Amino acid sequence: MSPPQAQGGTFAGNTRRLAGAAGAMFGWKPGDFWAATPAELGALLDAIRGDAELPPDTDTLARLKEQFPDG
């Protein structure tokens, strides 16, 4: 069985490129890359592309706190 491939490359090759990009763009060391979740890396990439959602404003937070009090 051959290794899994994504976007025409091997898993190892794609991972090496992604780890290198994370180091160059975010200053991550290898340990930072391997400790990050896919969601964390995806959120950073979304922010760079301008696809990140803005955090809720003060009024929205106040409404949410009223609807869902922590007790």
Jmol script that loads the backbone (N, CA, C; Angstrom):
load data "model"
ATOM      1  N   MET A   1       0.848  -1.173   0.000  1.00  0.00           N
ATOM      2  CA  MET A   1       0.000   0.000   0.000  1.00  0.00           C
ATOM      3  C   MET A   1       0.893   1.235   0.000  1.00  0.00           C
ATOM      4  N   SER A   2       0.602   2.188  -0.864  1.00  0.00           N
ATOM      5  CA  SER A   2       1.411   3.406  -0.936  1.00  0.00           C
ATOM      6  C   SER A   2       0.965   4.400   0.139  1.00  0.00           C
ATOM      7  N   PRO A   3       1.867   5.329   0.525  1.00  0.00           N
ATOM      8  CA  PRO A   3       1.511   6.300   1.561  1.00  0.00           C
ATOM      9  C   PRO A   3       0.410   7.242   1.076  1.00  0.00           C
ATOM     10  N   PRO A   4      -0.367   7.802   2.034  1.00  0.00           N
ATOM     11  CA  PRO A   4      -1.427   8.728   1.638  1.00  0.00           C
ATOM     12  C   PRO A   4      -0.845   9.946   0.935  1.00  0.00           C
ATOM     13  N   GLN A   5      -1.567  10.465  -0.049  1.00  0.00           N
ATOM     14  CA  GLN A   5      -1.106  11.639  -0.772  1.00  0.00           C
ATOM     15  C   GLN A   5      -2.177  12.712  -0.735  1.00  0.00           C
ATOM     16  N   ALA A   6      -1.736  13.951  -0.687  1.00  0.00           N
ATOM     17  CA  ALA A   6      -2.649  15.093  -0.722  1.00  0.00           C
ATOM     18  C   ALA A   6      -2.095  16.104  -1.703  1.00  0.00           C
ATOM     19  N   GLN A   7      -2.925  16.587  -2.576  1.00  0.00           N
ATOM     20  CA  GLN A   7      -2.558  17.599  -3.555  1.00  0.00           C
ATOM     21  C   GLN A   7      -1.311  17.197  -4.348  1.00  0.00           C
ATOM     22  N   GLY A   8      -1.236  15.943  -4.718  1.00  0.00           N
ATOM     23  CA  GLY A   8      -0.169  15.485  -5.593  1.00  0.00           C
ATOM     24  C   GLY A   8       1.146  15.164  -4.922  1.00  0.00           C
ATOM     25  N   GLY A   9       1.276  15.303  -3.609  1.00  0.00           N
ATOM     26  CA  GLY A   9       2.521  15.011  -2.919  1.00  0.00           C
ATOM     27  C   GLY A   9       2.318  13.943  -1.867  1.00  0.00           C
ATOM     28  N   THR A  10       3.407  13.530  -1.264  1.00  0.00           N
ATOM     29  CA  THR A  10       3.297  12.551  -0.186  1.00  0.00           C
ATOM     30  C   THR A  10       2.930  13.260   1.105  1.00  0.00           C
ATOM     31  N   PHE A  11       2.444  12.512   2.062  1.00  0.00           N
ATOM     32  CA  PHE A  11       2.119  13.082   3.366  1.00  0.00           C
ATOM     33  C   PHE A  11       3.361  13.741   3.962  1.00  0.00           C
ATOM     34  N   ALA A  12       4.486  13.047   3.922  1.00  0.00           N
ATOM     35  CA  ALA A  12       5.721  13.597   4.497  1.00  0.00           C
ATOM     36  C   ALA A  12       6.141  14.884   3.787  1.00  0.00           C
ATOM     37  N   GLY A  13       6.052  14.897   2.469  1.00  0.00           N
ATOM     38  CA  GLY A  13       6.431  16.090   1.717  1.00  0.00           C
ATOM     39  C   GLY A  13       5.515  17.267   1.995  1.00  0.00           C
ATOM     40  N   ASN A  14       4.209  16.999   2.022  1.00  0.00           N
ATOM     41  CA  ASN A  14       3.256  18.063   2.320  1.00  0.00           C
ATOM     42  C   ASN A  14       3.443  18.597   3.735  1.00  0.00           C
ATOM     43  N   THR A  15       3.693  17.698   4.670  1.00  0.00           N
ATOM     44  CA  THR A  15       3.901  18.109   6.054  1.00  0.00           C
ATOM     45  C   THR A  15       5.159  18.952   6.177  1.00  0.00           C
ATOM     46  N   ARG A  16       6.221  18.541   5.500  1.00  0.00           N
ATOM     47  CA  ARG A  16       7.479  19.299   5.531  1.00  0.00           C
ATOM     48  C   ARG A  16       7.255  20.712   4.993  1.00  0.00           C
ATOM     49  N   ARG A  17       6.532  20.839   3.893  1.00  0.00           N
ATOM     50  CA  ARG A  17       6.263  22.170   3.327  1.00  0.00           C
ATOM     51  C   ARG A  17       5.392  23.004   4.260  1.00  0.00           C
ATOM     52  N   LEU A  18       4.374  22.393   4.853  1.00  0.00           N
ATOM     53  CA  LEU A  18       3.487  23.121   5.752  1.00  0.00           C
ATOM     54  C   LEU A  18       4.226  23.557   7.022  1.00  0.00           C
ATOM     55  N   ALA A  19       5.080  22.685   7.550  1.00  0.00           N
ATOM     56  CA  ALA A  19       5.873  23.052   8.732  1.00  0.00           C
ATOM     57  C   ALA A  19       6.819  24.199   8.400  1.00  0.00           C
ATOM     58  N   GLY A  20       7.422  24.150   7.225  1.00  0.00           N
ATOM     59  CA  GLY A  20       8.303  25.240   6.806  1.00  0.00           C
ATOM     60  C   GLY A  20       7.556  26.556   6.643  1.00  0.00           C
ATOM     61  N   ALA A  21       6.357  26.484   6.067  1.00  0.00           N
ATOM     62  CA  ALA A  21       5.546  27.691   5.901  1.00  0.00           C
ATOM     63  C   ALA A  21       5.147  28.257   7.258  1.00  0.00           C
ATOM     64  N   ALA A  22       4.779  27.383   8.199  1.00  0.00           N
ATOM     65  CA  ALA A  22       4.406  27.850   9.539  1.00  0.00           C
ATOM     66  C   ALA A  22       5.591  28.508  10.229  1.00  0.00           C
ATOM     67  N   GLY A  23       6.780  27.972  10.005  1.00  0.00           N
ATOM     68  CA  GLY A  23       7.972  28.591  10.574  1.00  0.00           C
ATOM     69  C   GLY A  23       8.244  29.956   9.970  1.00  0.00           C
ATOM     70  N   ALA A  24       8.113  30.051   8.649  1.00  0.00           N
ATOM     71  CA  ALA A  24       8.391  31.315   7.963  1.00  0.00           C
ATOM     72  C   ALA A  24       7.326  32.370   8.259  1.00  0.00           C
ATOM     73  N   MET A  25       6.061  31.974   8.261  1.00  0.00           N
ATOM     74  CA  MET A  25       4.974  32.949   8.433  1.00  0.00           C
ATOM     75  C   MET A  25       4.714  33.319   9.888  1.00  0.00           C
ATOM     76  N   PHE A  26       4.829  32.337  10.787  1.00  0.00           N
ATOM     77  CA  PHE A  26       4.439  32.569  12.174  1.00  0.00           C
ATOM     78  C   PHE A  26       5.600  32.483  13.160  1.00  0.00           C
ATOM     79  N   GLY A  27       6.783  32.153  12.671  1.00  0.00           N
ATOM     80  CA  GLY A  27       7.937  32.020  13.551  1.00  0.00           C
ATOM     81  C   GLY A  27       7.907  30.762  14.406  1.00  0.00           C
ATOM     82  N   TRP A  28       7.104  29.773  13.953  1.00  0.00           N
ATOM     83  CA  TRP A  28       6.984  28.544  14.726  1.00  0.00           C
ATOM     84  C   TRP A  28       8.235  27.693  14.598  1.00  0.00           C
ATOM     85  N   LYS A  29       8.630  27.082  15.715  1.00  0.00           N
ATOM     86  CA  LYS A  29       9.664  26.055  15.721  1.00  0.00           C
ATOM     87  C   LYS A  29       8.965  24.724  15.435  1.00  0.00           C
ATOM     88  N   PRO A  30       9.703  23.678  15.083  1.00  0.00           N
ATOM     89  CA  PRO A  30       9.046  22.396  14.787  1.00  0.00           C
ATOM     90  C   PRO A  30       8.114  21.917  15.899  1.00  0.00           C
ATOM     91  N   GLY A  31       8.520  22.087  17.152  1.00  0.00           N
ATOM     92  CA  GLY A  31       7.670  21.665  18.261  1.00  0.00           C
ATOM     93  C   GLY A  31       6.349  22.415  18.309  1.00  0.00           C
ATOM     94  N   ASP A  32       6.385  23.700  17.935  1.00  0.00           N
ATOM     95  CA  ASP A  32       5.144  24.488  17.890  1.00  0.00           C
ATOM     96  C   ASP A  32       4.208  23.928  16.832  1.00  0.00           C
ATOM     97  N   PHE A  33       4.776  23.604  15.668  1.00  0.00           N
ATOM     98  CA  PHE A  33       3.965  23.048  14.589  1.00  0.00           C
ATOM     99  C   PHE A  33       3.314  21.737  15.009  1.00  0.00           C
ATOM    100  N   TRP A  34       4.101  20.832  15.585  1.00  0.00           N
ATOM    101  CA  TRP A  34       3.580  19.519  15.937  1.00  0.00           C
ATOM    102  C   TRP A  34       2.632  19.573  17.128  1.00  0.00           C
ATOM    103  N   ALA A  35       2.745  20.605  17.971  1.00  0.00           N
ATOM    104  CA  ALA A  35       1.846  20.737  19.121  1.00  0.00           C
ATOM    105  C   ALA A  35       0.527  21.409  18.740  1.00  0.00           C
ATOM    106  N   ALA A  36       0.495  22.087  17.603  1.00  0.00           N
ATOM    107  CA  ALA A  36      -0.715  22.806  17.176  1.00  0.00           C
ATOM    108  C   ALA A  36      -1.752  21.836  16.632  1.00  0.00           C
ATOM    109  N   THR A  37      -2.994  22.204  16.805  1.00  0.00           N
ATOM    110  CA  THR A  37      -4.077  21.419  16.211  1.00  0.00           C
ATOM    111  C   THR A  37      -4.316  21.922  14.784  1.00  0.00           C
ATOM    112  N   PRO A  38      -4.921  21.104  13.946  1.00  0.00           N
ATOM    113  CA  PRO A  38      -5.273  21.588  12.608  1.00  0.00           C
ATOM    114  C   PRO A  38      -6.153  22.838  12.662  1.00  0.00           C
ATOM    115  N   ALA A  39      -7.044  22.917  13.655  1.00  0.00           N
ATOM    116  CA  ALA A  39      -7.916  24.088  13.783  1.00  0.00           C
ATOM    117  C   ALA A  39      -7.105  25.352  14.077  1.00  0.00           C
ATOM    118  N   GLU A  40      -6.081  25.234  14.915  1.00  0.00           N
ATOM    119  CA  GLU A  40      -5.241  26.396  15.226  1.00  0.00           C
ATOM    120  C   GLU A  40      -4.480  26.867  13.992  1.00  0.00           C
ATOM    121  N   LEU A  41      -3.902  25.939  13.278  1.00  0.00           N
ATOM    122  CA  LEU A  41      -3.181  26.298  12.057  1.00  0.00           C
ATOM    123  C   LEU A  41      -4.147  26.873  11.024  1.00  0.00           C
ATOM    124  N   GLY A  42      -5.309  26.269  10.898  1.00  0.00           N
ATOM    125  CA  GLY A  42      -6.310  26.765   9.960  1.00  0.00           C
ATOM    126  C   GLY A  42      -6.772  28.176  10.293  1.00  0.00           C
ATOM    127  N   ALA A  43      -6.924  28.479  11.583  1.00  0.00           N
ATOM    128  CA  ALA A  43      -7.348  29.822  11.991  1.00  0.00           C
ATOM    129  C   ALA A  43      -6.302  30.856  11.596  1.00  0.00           C
ATOM    130  N   LEU A  44      -5.029  30.528  11.754  1.00  0.00           N
ATOM    131  CA  LEU A  44      -3.969  31.453  11.349  1.00  0.00           C
ATOM    132  C   LEU A  44      -3.947  31.644   9.843  1.00  0.00           C
ATOM    133  N   LEU A  45      -4.115  30.571   9.110  1.00  0.00           N
ATOM    134  CA  LEU A  45      -4.131  30.680   7.647  1.00  0.00           C
ATOM    135  C   LEU A  45      -5.345  31.474   7.168  1.00  0.00           C
ATOM    136  N   ASP A  46      -6.492  31.281   7.828  1.00  0.00           N
ATOM    137  CA  ASP A  46      -7.679  32.068   7.493  1.00  0.00           C
ATOM    138  C   ASP A  46      -7.427  33.556   7.729  1.00  0.00           C
ATOM    139  N   ALA A  47      -6.765  33.869   8.837  1.00  0.00           N
ATOM    140  CA  ALA A  47      -6.476  35.270   9.151  1.00  0.00           C
ATOM    141  C   ALA A  47      -5.571  35.893   8.100  1.00  0.00           C
ATOM    142  N   ILE A  48      -4.592  35.156   7.625  1.00  0.00           N
ATOM    143  CA  ILE A  48      -3.692  35.672   6.601  1.00  0.00           C
ATOM    144  C   ILE A  48      -4.436  35.912   5.294  1.00  0.00           C
ATOM    145  N   ARG A  49      -5.355  35.006   4.954  1.00  0.00           N
ATOM    146  CA  ARG A  49      -6.126  35.158   3.718  1.00  0.00           C
ATOM    147  C   ARG A  49      -7.223  36.199   3.852  1.00  0.00           C
ATOM    148  N   GLY A  50      -7.495  36.660   5.060  1.00  0.00           N
ATOM    149  CA  GLY A  50      -8.572  37.614   5.273  1.00  0.00           C
ATOM    150  C   GLY A  50      -9.923  36.961   5.429  1.00  0.00           C
ATOM    151  N   ASP A  51      -9.939  35.641   5.669  1.00  0.00           N
ATOM    152  CA  ASP A  51     -11.192  34.907   5.810  1.00  0.00           C
ATOM    153  C   ASP A  51     -11.636  34.749   7.265  1.00  0.00           C
ATOM    154  N   ALA A  52     -10.855  35.286   8.190  1.00  0.00           N
ATOM    155  CA  ALA A  52     -11.178  35.104   9.600  1.00  0.00           C
ATOM    156  C   ALA A  52     -12.391  35.944   9.978  1.00  0.00           C
ATOM    157  N   GLU A  53     -13.228  35.390  10.835  1.00  0.00           N
ATOM    158  CA  GLU A  53     -14.375  36.129  11.329  1.00  0.00           C
ATOM    159  C   GLU A  53     -13.909  37.090  12.418  1.00  0.00           C
ATOM    160  N   LEU A  54     -14.483  38.266  12.439  1.00  0.00           N
ATOM    161  CA  LEU A  54     -14.160  39.227  13.486  1.00  0.00           C
ATOM    162  C   LEU A  54     -14.779  38.772  14.794  1.00  0.00           C
ATOM    163  N   PRO A  55     -14.141  39.091  15.919  1.00  0.00           N
ATOM    164  CA  PRO A  55     -14.741  38.719  17.205  1.00  0.00           C
ATOM    165  C   PRO A  55     -16.032  39.491  17.427  1.00  0.00           C
ATOM    166  N   PRO A  56     -16.917  38.961  18.264  1.00  0.00           N
ATOM    167  CA  PRO A  56     -18.181  39.657  18.514  1.00  0.00           C
ATOM    168  C   PRO A  56     -17.942  41.005  19.196  1.00  0.00           C
ATOM    169  N   ASP A  57     -18.825  41.966  18.923  1.00  0.00           N
ATOM    170  CA  ASP A  57     -18.695  43.273  19.552  1.00  0.00           C
ATOM    171  C   ASP A  57     -19.243  43.224  20.979  1.00  0.00           C
ATOM    172  N   THR A  58     -19.120  44.329  21.696  1.00  0.00           N
ATOM    173  CA  THR A  58     -19.509  44.393  23.101  1.00  0.00           C
ATOM    174  C   THR A  58     -20.994  44.093  23.300  1.00  0.00           C
ATOM    175  N   ASP A  59     -21.850  44.631  22.443  1.00  0.00           N
ATOM    176  CA  ASP A  59     -23.295  44.391  22.570  1.00  0.00           C
ATOM    177  C   ASP A  59     -23.642  42.918  22.378  1.00  0.00           C
ATOM    178  N   THR A  60     -23.016  42.289  21.402  1.00  0.00           N
ATOM    179  CA  THR A  60     -23.269  40.864  21.162  1.00  0.00           C
ATOM    180  C   THR A  60     -22.816  40.037  22.349  1.00  0.00           C
ATOM    181  N   LEU A  61     -21.661  40.352  22.905  1.00  0.00           N
ATOM    182  CA  LEU A  61     -21.171  39.623  24.086  1.00  0.00           C
ATOM    183  C   LEU A  61     -22.126  39.791  25.262  1.00  0.00           C
ATOM    184  N   ALA A  62     -22.623  40.999  25.463  1.00  0.00           N
ATOM    185  CA  ALA A  62     -23.551  41.244  26.568  1.00  0.00           C
ATOM    186  C   ALA A  62     -24.824  40.409  26.393  1.00  0.00           C
ATOM    187  N   ARG A  63     -25.372  40.369  25.160  1.00  0.00           N
ATOM    188  CA  ARG A  63     -26.561  39.552  24.905  1.00  0.00           C
ATOM    189  C   ARG A  63     -26.285  38.077  25.160  1.00  0.00           C
ATOM    190  N   LEU A  64     -25.129  37.596  24.721  1.00  0.00           N
ATOM    191  CA  LEU A  64     -24.790  36.190  24.936  1.00  0.00           C
ATOM    192  C   LEU A  64     -24.635  35.868  26.417  1.00  0.00           C
ATOM    193  N   LYS A  65     -24.044  36.798  27.167  1.00  0.00           N
ATOM    194  CA  LYS A  65     -23.885  36.576  28.610  1.00  0.00           C
ATOM    195  C   LYS A  65     -25.239  36.508  29.297  1.00  0.00           C
ATOM    196  N   GLU A  66     -26.194  37.303  28.848  1.00  0.00           N
ATOM    197  CA  GLU A  66     -27.543  37.251  29.409  1.00  0.00           C
ATOM    198  C   GLU A  66     -28.236  35.931  29.052  1.00  0.00           C
ATOM    199  N   GLN A  67     -28.079  35.506  27.802  1.00  0.00           N
ATOM    200  CA  GLN A  67     -28.728  34.270  27.355  1.00  0.00           C
ATOM    201  C   GLN A  67     -28.114  33.032  27.981  1.00  0.00           C
ATOM    202  N   PHE A  68     -26.812  33.062  28.181  1.00  0.00           N
ATOM    203  CA  PHE A  68     -26.091  31.875  28.662  1.00  0.00           C
ATOM    204  C   PHE A  68     -25.216  32.236  29.866  1.00  0.00           C
ATOM    205  N   PRO A  69     -25.849  32.527  31.002  1.00  0.00           N
ATOM    206  CA  PRO A  69     -25.054  32.874  32.195  1.00  0.00           C
ATOM    207  C   PRO A  69     -24.249  31.673  32.687  1.00  0.00           C
ATOM    208  N   ASP A  70     -23.087  31.959  33.224  1.00  0.00           N
ATOM    209  CA  ASP A  70     -22.230  30.879  33.728  1.00  0.00           C
ATOM    210  C   ASP A  70     -22.626  30.433  35.134  1.00  0.00           C
ATOM    211  N   GLY A  71     -23.534  31.117  35.734  1.00  0.00           N
ATOM    212  CA  GLY A  71     -24.016  30.673  37.029  1.00  0.00           C
ATOM    213  C   GLY A  71     -23.540  31.533  38.077  1.00  0.00           C
TER     214      GLY A  71
END
end "model"
wireframe off; spacefill off
backbone 0.3
color backbone group
